[in-house]
Amino acid sequence: MILRSSLLAVLFILLAPLQVIAEPLWLVTPEETLKSNSAKPPFYPRVVPPLDAPVIDVITPKLDGSITSPTPILLKFVPKAPANVKPESFKAYYGTFQIDITNRLLGVAQVTAQGINLKEAALPKGSHKITLNVQDSEGRVGSKIIEFEIK
């Protein structure tokens, strides 16, 4: 009986991390979404991106259609040759308050010079706005604002 209890305890300890991995990453909490959507948007002057700044392409999710949660996220970084993207410069900010969600992404996905691939990201239902930034080896910062709604 003691051996069986010990074996079950060891199995629980070994398998518990797998339960955490199986759950999709919540990029933002429902509370953060509610606060961001209820706040007045701040004034941001229109900024022209630097000439030849890297481009951030959103491959998935398709922003022109209905998006469900959890959803995969695939971003592709396109630098202007001969520059290279500096993956360590990647930043992601959420909503009106520009909450830095970079570390939430980096906790479950790796950023490379080619982009980022996240298998599942969970977001609450509602409207969302994420600002993405990445810098190249020439110091130019490419930026992309994505807006979408989770159904």
N, C-alpha and C positions, 0 to 999 in steps of 0.2 A: 504494500500500500504506500509506504514511504517512497519507494523507488518510482512508483507510478506518479505520485504527486510531484516528485522532483523532475521527472521527465516532462510532465505537462508544464511545469514552471519554466524549464529550459526552452521548450518549444514556443511558449508564449513570448519569452524574451527575444527569441530569434525571429519570430514572425511578426511581432508588433510593428517594427519599422516598415514592413511591407504594406501594412494597412495605411500608413501615412502616405507612402508613395502612390498607392492606388487612388487616393483622392485627388481630384484636379486642384490645381493651384487657384486660390481666390486672389485675383489681381487687386481687387478693391472690395471692401466690405459693403454691405447694404447701407450702413450708416454713412460711409464716405460718399457713396453715390447720392444719397438723399441730400446731404449737406451741399455737395457740389452743384446738384441740379437746382436747388432752391436759392442759391446765391446769385446775385447780379454778376454778370460777366464783367471783368475789369476791362478797361480800355487798353488795347495793345496797338501801337502804331504798326502800320503795314511795313514790313521789312523785306527788302529785296535780298535773296540769298546771295552769298559771295559767288562770283563767277567761278565755274568749274567745281563747286562744292559737291560732295558725294550725294547721290540720290538714294532715298530709302523707298523701295518698292514693297507694297503690301501684297503678298501672293495669296495668303489666306489669313483671315476670312475674306470672302468676297464682300466688299462694303456696299455694293449696289443692291443687295438682296436682304432677305430676312436672316438674322443670325440667332442661333440658339446657344445656350450655355450648358455644358462647357464647349469650348470651340478651340480648334488648333490655331496657332499663330505662327506664320512663316513670313519673315521679313528678309528681303534681299538688299544688300548694300552694293551700290554701283559707283565706284570711284572713277574719277577722270584721270586717265593715264598721264604721266607715270606715277601719280600718287597712289598710295595704298590706304585703305581704311584702318584706323586704329581701334580695334574692338574694345579696348579698355576705356575708350572715351564715350561709349554708348550710354545714353540716359533716356529714361522714360518717365514722364510726368502725367499725372491723372487730374482731369477736371479743372474747374474754375480755380481751385486753390493750388494747382500745380503740385500735388502730392507726389513726392519722389517714390516711384514704385520700382525703380531699377533693381534694388536688392531682392525684391520679391521675385522678379523674373530670373535674376542670376542664381537664385537658390535652386531652380529646377531646370534651367536651360543654359546652354553655353553660347556665348556670343563669339563669333569668329569674324574674320575680315570679310567673309562672304555674306554674313547675316546672322539670324537667330531663328531657331526652330523649337517651338514649345508644343508638345503633343496635346495638352489640354489646359486651357485657362478658363476658370469659372468667373463669371461676372453676374451681378444681380440684374434682374429685368429692369429695363429703362434705357435712357439715353446716356451715352458715354462719349468722352473726348479724351484722347491720349496724344500727347506731344512727344515725338521721338526725335532724338538728336544723335548724330555721330560725326566725328571729326576725321579728317584724313591727315596723311603725313606732311602735308603742306600747311596745316593749321586751319583749313577751311571747314566750317561746320555746316553739315546738311541737316535740314529739319523737315519733319513731316507731321502734320496734324491730321489725325484720323478721328472721324466722328461716325458713330453707328448706334443702332438700337438693338438691344437684346429682347427678343420676344419671349 
